[in-house]
Amino acid sequence: MDDNKLLGLQRAEFKRAEAMGARSNMAQVIIVIISIITAFINSPSYVYILTIGNLIIALLWLWFSMQAKNSHSIAERARRAVVFSNGLGVRLSGKTNTDLRMLFNVHEREGAKYEDEKYFKTEKEYGNKKLAEIVEESSFWSKHLFKMSAKRYWLYFAATLTVSILGLLLLPLLNVGSLDILISQVFCLILIWLITGNIFSSAMSFTNAANAADDIEGRLDKMASNMESDQDVLLIVSDYNALVESSPTIPSDLYEKNQDRLNALWEERSLD
């Protein structure tokens, strides 16, 4: 498989991971809405139905999250292959190539839409310098997109935390029904707190990832400008790979919204 086709499949798999993540987020929103509704209902039948609905949606939330992580992991594996191929000229062996292709959840025709011969801007010869420049550009993008994602998720966290606290404070005052209703309402409130914790974890992950990407970018910038030896490039690239694989998937709308601006900034920086 040529690099461009693998690049297309990698980007399509990332798109699938983002889509599954979006469905997971939507499931969380629905759970929060249903949980708020149950706090104001005193009919046992309606409360039970809504609680069961919440349980089913919570299972869907977990399934979508697992699918998103699976696609993210596959896409990261392909991204590493593409980076080393373009940076060092490393080619996948027959078995490694076929094993990787069998992992993809997306079809090759989906990947064709994301192929891009000019995806990597550097035109250096294969070697440590080229690899460093490729990963430096990736770190530049990741840093800014991680920061934007962190800002969004901290806002989400503030909103869900407010709902969680209000639910905790108001539930005893609003509930005038039976103990059975209260148990169902408490179950829904627990789901909200689980969602709040999940969003907090994502916000922290994006924040920490932005800081780590900034540090990696700085090291690679010095390496590219011959201010630091390129002997440690594989170690730094490994750190970057570990960082992006362990971080949540960046929302594609942030990438698309800022693509032109970041491209222009990178080209301007490359000319300096």
SULLIN-V859514 format. One record per pair of residues at least 6 apart in sequence whose C-alpha atoms are under 6 Angstrom apart, sorted by the first residue. I is the first residue (numbers start at 1). GAP is how many residues later the second one is. If there is no record, write none. Layout:
i=I gap=GAP
i=I gap=GAP
//
This chain:
i=4 gap=111
i=8 gap=103
i=8 gap=104
i=8 gap=106
i=8 gap=107
i=9 gap=102
i=10 gap=65
i=10 gap=68
i=12 gap=99
i=13 gap=58
i=13 gap=62
i=14 gap=58
i=14 gap=61
i=17 gap=51
i=17 gap=54
i=17 gap=55
i=20 gap=44
i=20 gap=48
i=21 gap=47
i=24 gap=37
i=24 gap=40
i=24 gap=41
i=27 gap=34
i=31 gap=23
i=32 gap=160
i=35 gap=153
i=38 gap=9
i=42 gap=135
i=44 gap=137
i=84 gap=6
i=85 gap=6
i=87 gap=39
i=87 gap=43
i=87 gap=44
i=88 gap=38
i=88 gap=39
i=89 gap=37
i=124 gap=6
i=132 gap=88
i=136 gap=81
i=136 gap=84
i=139 gap=74
i=139 gap=78
i=143 gap=67
i=143 gap=70
i=143 gap=71
i=146 gap=60
i=146 gap=64
i=147 gap=63
i=150 gap=53
i=150 gap=56
i=150 gap=57
i=153 gap=50
i=154 gap=49
i=157 gap=42
i=157 gap=43
i=160 gap=36
i=161 gap=35
i=222 gap=6
i=223 gap=7
//
